[in-house]
């Protein structure tokens, strides 16, 4: 077994981390973990409610969720929250325990995927989705790049095609 047995997917909201991650987990016969779901299970609150208490509080819980997922003794597939790579400790854990694949898409495509209102996405609440995603893409690119072993472009591909590319990157 590889010393980095897990597959982790990173990228902006709407990139398909959860959907593609679930497909990859089935194909690789591994459990699937979404760090946002872990945060909600740990806290008993929704991501939206945690953000309402302050982004720093959410990011601290997200750091714990990434650490828990990376510590799994069983190889798993992890879908990371879009901002998980902003935390240096989380990036370190991901790069040590996982093959990391960055799912990258154009902000306008991602905005369409998450819906133009983005009401269930705290960072899109009361914001123009495409402009916000473009700003986040620019600010986070260096962090995604630092964590990623591979980049998979998602624009113009079906989820199955993206999953194929992710598994190819994971197994190479």
N, C-alpha and C positions, 0 to 999 in steps of 0.2 A: 504494500500500500504506500502511496505517496506520503511524504512528510506533510503535504498540504492536501488532506483528503477531501475537504469540503469544496463545493462550488458556490461562489457568492456572486450575485448580480447587483450591480450598482448603476445609477443613472437617475435622471430627473423623473419626476412624476409623469406618468403617461407613457414612459418608455416601454412598459410591458413586463416589469420585473416580476410581479406576482403571477400573471398569466403564463409567461414563458417559464418562470421558475417551477410552477406546478407541472407543466408538460415535461420539463427536463427531469424533475424528480421521478415522475412516472416512468420515463424512458430509462433512467439510470437505476430504478428500483431503490430509491432512497426516500427518507422522509423529507418533507418540505416545511420550511420555517420562514415566516414573514416577520421581520423585526417589529413592525408596527403592531402586529397581533400579539407578539411577546410583551411589548410595552403595555398594551391594553390589559392583558392577563395579569401582569405584575402589579398594575396600579388600580385596576378596577374602573378606570376612566377611559374615555375615548381619546384618540389623538387630538381631536378638535378641542375637547375640554382641557387637556393638558396644555395645549398651546395657549388657551385662554388664560392660564395661570402664568404664562411666560415661556418663551421659547427655550430659555436656559434650563428650566425644569424638565421640559420634554427631552432636550438633548442629553441631560444626565441620565434619564431613564433609558434612552436609546443606547447610550454607551453600555449600560448594564445588559441590555438585550443582545447587543452585538457580542459582548464578552461571553454571555451564556451560550449563544449559538455556536460561536467559534470553539468553545470548550466541549462540545458534544463528542462523546467517545465514538459515536457512530457517524460515518460519513453522511452528510446531509446537503441539501440545496437550500441556500439562504437568499431571500429577497430582502435587501437592505432598504431602509427608508432613504429617500432622495438626498437627505442631508447627512447621513451617517458618516460619510467620508470627510466631513468637515472637522471631525474630532480626531486629533492626532493619535490617541490611544486606540480608537476604533480602526483607523487605517492600519496601524501597526498589527493589531490582532488579525484583521482580515488578510493582510499580506503574508502573515506567518502561518495561518491555518487554512487558507483557501486559495484556490485558483480563482481569481477575480476577473469577471467579464463586465465591461462597461457597455450597457445598452444605450446607444446614442441616437437621438432623433432631432429633427429640426423643431425649433420652438413652436412654429405654427402647426405642425403635425401633432405635437404633443398636446397643444392647447385644444385641438379638435378632439383628441382622444379623451381628455379629462372633462370635456364639456365646457362650453364658453362661460358658464357662471362659476364653476369651481367651488360651489358652496360647501362641499365636504372636504375641501383642501384648504387648511388654514392659511397657507402662504398665498393662496389665490383669492381669499375672501376680500371683497371690496377692491379688487385690482383687475387690470386688463390682463387676461391670461397669457396672451402671446408675448406682450412686452415683459411681463413678470418672468415668464419662462426664459426669455432671451437674456434677461439680466442674471437670472440664476445660472443659466448655462455658462455665461461668460465668467461669473465669479467662481463657479465650482469646477470648471474644466481642469484646472491645474491639480485639484484634489482627486478627481476621477482618474486622471492620467497617472498620478503618482501611485494609486492603488491597483490599477488594472494591469493584468497580464495580457489581455486582449480587448479589442473594441469590436462590437458588432453593430453595424448600422441597421436601424429598424425601419427607416422610411421605405415605403414601397414593397415591403415584404409581409407575408402572412405570418401569424404567430408560429406556425409550424416551421416555416423557413428560418425564422429567427432562432427557434429552438434547435434546429439542425446546426446552424452556425455556432451557437453557444456550445453545444455538445462537441462539435469538431474542435473548437478552441480549447475546451476543457481537457479533451483527450489528447491533444497534441503536445 
